[in-house]
């Protein structure tokens, strides 16, 4: 109920999209299992969709979570791994025909802070 109230307040305050995620991607964060991620995100997506038609993005690196979230009422997939964490992600999103936001990170949330040095060999100047 707290998450629902927060999402509805954000919409009232002018938010154009509500981004729902069940796994922290902050530096050093531990990975969350897919079942736990589903348990965290599906109920709130369903509750928001019951009360509002605001676009909802699902913030996940997992194709199974993305598909279940879209089926539950989310509209957009937001993948911080740029589709590289789960080899099924890009084809899954394409098959559903929904928009996708591709982010970039080196490594994973646990290791990304140790991978901050880029060189010309990485294709980054």
C-alpha positions as CSV (number, residue, x, y, z in Angstrom):
1,X,0.0,0.0,0.0
2,X,2.9,2.4,0.7
3,X,4.4,1.8,-2.8
4,X,0.9,2.4,-4.4
5,X,0.4,5.6,-2.4
6,X,3.9,6.8,-3.4
7,X,3.3,6.0,-7.1
8,X,-0.1,7.8,-7.1
9,X,1.4,10.8,-5.3
10,X,4.3,10.9,-7.9
11,X,1.7,10.9,-10.7
12,X,-0.2,13.7,-9.0
13,X,3.0,15.7,-8.6
14,X,3.6,15.5,-12.4
15,X,5.6,12.3,-13.0
16,X,5.1,11.0,-16.6
17,X,6.3,7.4,-16.0
18,X,6.6,5.2,-12.9
19,X,9.6,3.0,-12.9
20,X,9.2,-0.2,-10.8
21,X,12.2,-2.4,-9.9
22,X,12.7,-5.3,-7.5
23,X,16.5,-5.5,-7.6
24,X,18.9,-2.7,-6.5
25,X,21.5,-1.8,-9.1
26,X,23.4,0.6,-6.8
27,X,27.1,-0.1,-6.7
28,X,28.0,-3.1,-4.6
29,X,24.4,-4.5,-4.5
30,X,23.8,-8.2,-4.2
31,X,21.8,-9.9,-7.0
32,X,18.2,-10.9,-6.2
33,X,16.8,-14.2,-7.4
34,X,14.1,-14.1,-10.2
35,X,11.4,-15.4,-7.9
36,X,12.0,-12.8,-5.3
37,X,12.1,-10.1,-8.0
38,X,8.8,-11.2,-9.3
39,X,7.4,-11.3,-5.8
40,X,8.5,-7.7,-5.3
41,X,7.3,-6.1,-8.5
42,X,4.2,-7.9,-9.8
43,X,1.8,-6.9,-7.0
44,X,2.7,-3.2,-7.2
45,X,2.4,-3.1,-11.0
46,X,-1.0,-4.7,-10.7
47,X,-2.2,-2.3,-8.0
48,X,-0.9,0.8,-9.9
49,X,-2.6,-0.4,-13.1
50,X,-5.9,-0.8,-11.2
51,X,-5.8,2.8,-10.1
52,X,-4.0,4.6,-13.0
53,X,-3.2,4.5,-16.7
54,X,0.2,6.2,-16.1
55,X,3.0,4.5,-18.1
56,X,4.8,1.9,-16.0
57,X,8.4,0.8,-16.7
58,X,9.8,-2.4,-15.3
59,X,13.4,-2.0,-14.3
60,X,14.9,-5.5,-14.6
61,X,17.8,-7.4,-16.2
62,X,15.7,-10.6,-16.5
63,X,13.6,-11.5,-19.5
64,X,11.2,-13.6,-17.3
65,X,10.5,-10.6,-15.0
66,X,10.1,-8.3,-18.0
67,X,7.5,-10.6,-19.6
68,X,5.6,-11.1,-16.4
69,X,5.6,-7.4,-15.7
70,X,4.3,-6.5,-19.1
71,X,1.6,-9.1,-18.7
72,X,0.7,-7.6,-15.3
73,X,0.3,-4.1,-16.8
74,X,3.7,-2.5,-17.3
75,X,4.3,-0.7,-20.6
76,X,8.1,-0.3,-21.0
77,X,11.2,-2.4,-20.2
78,X,14.1,-0.6,-18.6
79,X,17.2,-2.8,-18.6
80,X,20.3,-1.4,-16.8
81,X,22.5,-4.1,-18.4
82,X,21.6,-3.0,-22.0
83,X,20.2,-6.4,-22.7
84,X,23.5,-8.2,-21.9
85,X,22.7,-9.8,-18.6
86,X,20.0,-12.2,-19.9
87,X,20.5,-13.6,-23.4
88,X,16.7,-13.9,-23.8
89,X,16.0,-10.2,-23.0
90,X,16.2,-8.6,-26.4
91,X,14.1,-11.3,-28.2
92,X,11.6,-11.3,-25.3
93,X,11.0,-7.6,-25.5
94,X,10.9,-7.6,-29.3
95,X,8.3,-10.4,-29.3
96,X,6.1,-8.3,-26.9
97,X,6.4,-5.2,-29.1
98,X,7.0,-2.8,-26.2
99,X,9.5,0.0,-25.9
100,X,12.8,-0.7,-24.2
101,X,15.2,1.6,-22.4
102,X,18.8,0.3,-22.7
103,X,21.2,1.5,-20.1
104,X,25.0,0.8,-19.8
105,X,27.1,-0.6,-17.0
106,X,30.3,-2.5,-16.9
107,X,30.2,-5.7,-15.0
108,X,27.3,-6.1,-12.6
109,X,26.1,-4.0,-9.6
110,X,28.5,-5.9,-7.3
111,X,31.6,-5.3,-9.5
112,X,30.8,-2.1,-11.5
113,X,32.7,0.3,-9.2
114,X,35.9,-1.7,-9.9
115,X,35.4,-1.3,-13.7
116,X,35.6,2.5,-14.1
117,X,38.8,2.9,-16.1
118,X,38.2,3.2,-19.8
119,X,40.9,3.2,-22.5
120,X,41.0,3.8,-26.2
121,X,41.0,0.0,-26.6
122,X,37.5,-0.1,-25.0
123,X,36.3,2.1,-27.8
124,X,35.7,5.0,-25.4
125,X,37.7,8.3,-25.6
